[in-house]
């Protein structure tokens, strides 16, 4: 779900909702929920100070619902495959109901479109492109990746995903 709680920058939510669904499908968390909220520079600066002890606005902040990292992609694929088989079996009256994975809430992503617009201009990108990059970045953080501590793992995954989505 994408919410717009700021008025400084016009944001087309529909295409970004579609992009968020594509990212979640690609990362095998399609049965999960994420909230992306566009906020003002003032609001994100307040959050940045409160949660990271850093002054001033930033472009994106992520607030994971769980501290632990999600299962590996191969494990998520197996779970997803098993659930599809069970659902198909249920239609034939043979599946167990308890084997369908429960929906999970991954967390919240706050994005400041004003700051994103400044960064986009500095890097020669459109605002839409920049917002997609920030959504992808935020989702990876919700999955437990941390570019500040993981020796480049998140950066490698993010670069690969950017290429896949045409955001290089």
Phi, psi and omega in degrees: 000138178241128179245146177242107182248026178224161182236356187288329185229128177288130183232130176272102185290323185307305179297328179287325174300315179298317179297316179302317178298319178298316179298314181296321176297314182297325181268008178058041174233034184296336180271009180257171179237142178222142172246125173253128181234123175276126184231165179287162174301321180298316181293317181289330175296319177298315179295319181298319178292315184292319188258336182240357181058034178241136182277146174092168181285155172232172183276324184211142172227142179240142181232089182296142176287332180235148180279328185284156179281143179294164178301158179299159182301319181296324177292317178297322178297318180296316178299314181298317179296315179300318182292323178296319178296319180292322178295317178298320179294326179297325178295334177264004177080022185242354188268159175269132182294325186288353183274355176282131183293144179283149175290143182235151175261116183280327179142196185240148175235127175253130180232136177258102180300330178298312179292319178301320180296319178297314180295320180299315180297317179299326184259007178067035180240162176281161177298317179302318178298312182297318180295324176295317177301317182291324176297312178302312180302314180296319180297318178299320176297319179296333178277000174104000178281147181215106183296345179276344185227354190258020175057037174090000181299312181296318180299318179297315180295317182295318178299316179298315181293322178299317177299316181300324182264007179072032182248021183291000000 
